[in-house]
């Protein structure tokens, strides 16, 4: 799937539950994640992600899942910006060992709940060609 930037306004108060739900599902697909992995990121169950993708459920403002979804989308956009939308480089960075993080970003996010740490790492100023560093 070709990478593209996910539009998210600075002031997220105007984002509706349906729109944020759709955007977080797009990021899941763009990062080649499973429903179970997104469920762990949001603190939900797999059945909740199935309901989200079927339109039977939406993220709710001010919930833990809502805040995680916002951060997850911001992380994706930082990754997109860092690698100028190169989906192969983005995928590689997410799944290669990162010395600064002392682990693989994808698994740190999914298994260790380190979404904020990975997001912060992407905000550092190291050039993108150093894919094993932030």
C-alpha positions as CSV (number, residue, x, y, z in Angstrom):
1,X,0.0,0.0,0.0
2,X,1.3,3.4,-0.9
3,X,2.0,5.7,2.0
4,X,0.2,9.0,2.4
5,X,0.0,11.6,5.2
6,X,-3.0,11.4,7.5
7,X,-4.6,14.8,8.0
8,X,-5.0,15.6,11.6
9,X,-5.7,19.2,12.8
10,X,-3.5,20.7,15.5
11,X,-6.7,21.4,17.5
12,X,-8.3,18.0,17.6
13,X,-11.4,19.2,19.3
14,X,-13.1,19.4,15.9
15,X,-12.3,15.8,15.1
16,X,-15.4,13.6,15.2
17,X,-15.4,10.0,16.7
18,X,-16.2,8.6,13.2
19,X,-13.3,10.5,11.5
20,X,-10.7,9.6,14.2
21,X,-11.8,6.0,14.0
22,X,-11.4,5.9,10.3
23,X,-8.0,7.5,10.5
24,X,-6.6,5.1,13.1
25,X,-7.7,2.2,10.9
26,X,-5.9,3.7,8.0
27,X,-2.7,4.0,10.0
28,X,-3.1,0.4,11.1
29,X,-3.3,-0.7,7.4
30,X,-0.5,1.6,6.3
31,X,1.8,0.2,8.9
32,X,0.8,-3.4,8.1
33,X,-0.5,-4.1,11.5
34,X,-3.0,-6.7,12.6
35,X,-6.3,-5.9,14.4
36,X,-4.9,-7.5,17.6
37,X,-1.9,-5.2,17.5
38,X,-4.1,-2.1,17.2
39,X,-6.2,-3.4,20.0
40,X,-3.2,-3.5,22.2
41,X,-2.1,0.0,21.3
42,X,-5.6,1.3,22.1
43,X,-6.1,-0.8,25.2
44,X,-9.0,-2.6,23.6
45,X,-10.0,-6.2,22.7
46,X,-9.8,-7.7,19.2
47,X,-13.6,-7.7,19.0
48,X,-13.6,-4.0,19.6
49,X,-11.3,-3.4,16.6
50,X,-13.6,-5.6,14.4
51,X,-16.6,-3.5,15.5
52,X,-14.5,-0.3,14.8
53,X,-13.6,-1.5,11.3
54,X,-17.3,-2.5,10.6
55,X,-18.5,0.9,11.7
56,X,-20.4,-0.5,14.7
57,X,-18.2,1.3,17.2
58,X,-16.3,4.6,17.3
59,X,-13.5,5.9,19.5
60,X,-14.9,8.1,22.2
61,X,-13.5,11.6,23.0
62,X,-11.4,11.9,26.2
63,X,-11.0,8.1,26.6
64,X,-7.6,6.4,26.8
65,X,-8.2,4.8,23.4
66,X,-8.9,8.3,21.9
67,X,-5.7,9.7,23.3
68,X,-3.7,6.7,22.1
69,X,-5.3,6.9,18.6
70,X,-4.3,10.6,18.4
71,X,-0.7,9.8,19.4
72,X,-0.6,6.8,17.0
73,X,-1.6,8.9,14.1
74,X,0.9,11.6,15.0
75,X,3.6,8.9,15.2
76,X,2.7,7.7,11.7
77,X,2.9,11.3,10.4
78,X,6.3,11.8,12.0
79,X,7.4,8.6,10.4
80,X,6.0,9.7,7.0
81,X,7.7,13.1,7.3
82,X,11.0,11.6,8.4
83,X,11.2,9.3,5.3
84,X,9.4,11.6,2.8
85,X,6.6,9.0,2.4
86,X,8.9,6.2,1.4
87,X,6.7,3.3,2.6
88,X,9.6,0.7,2.3
89,X,11.9,2.9,4.5
90,X,9.0,3.5,7.0
91,X,8.3,-0.3,7.2
92,X,12.0,-1.0,7.7
93,X,12.4,1.6,10.4
94,X,9.4,0.2,12.3
95,X,10.7,-3.4,12.2
96,X,14.5,-3.0,12.5
97,X,16.3,-2.9,15.8
98,X,16.8,0.7,17.0
99,X,19.8,1.3,19.2
100,X,18.3,4.5,20.8
101,X,15.2,2.7,21.7
102,X,17.0,-0.6,22.5
103,X,14.4,-2.6,20.6
104,X,12.2,-2.8,17.5
105,X,9.8,0.1,17.4
106,X,6.8,-2.0,16.2
107,X,7.1,-4.4,19.0
108,X,7.9,-1.7,21.6
109,X,4.7,-0.1,20.6
110,X,2.6,-3.2,20.6
111,X,4.1,-5.3,23.3
112,X,5.6,-2.8,25.7
113,X,3.2,0.1,25.4
114,X,6.0,2.4,24.4
115,X,4.0,4.5,21.9
116,X,5.1,7.8,23.4
117,X,8.8,6.8,23.5
118,X,8.8,5.8,19.9
119,X,7.0,9.0,19.0
120,X,9.6,11.0,20.9
121,X,12.4,9.2,19.2
122,X,11.1,10.1,15.8
123,X,11.1,13.7,16.9
124,X,14.9,13.8,17.3
125,X,17.0,15.5,14.7
126,X,19.1,12.5,13.3
127,X,19.0,12.2,9.6
128,X,16.7,9.5,8.1
129,X,19.5,7.6,6.4
130,X,20.6,6.3,9.8
131,X,17.6,3.9,10.0
132,X,18.9,2.1,13.2
133,X,18.9,5.4,15.1
134,X,16.1,7.9,15.7
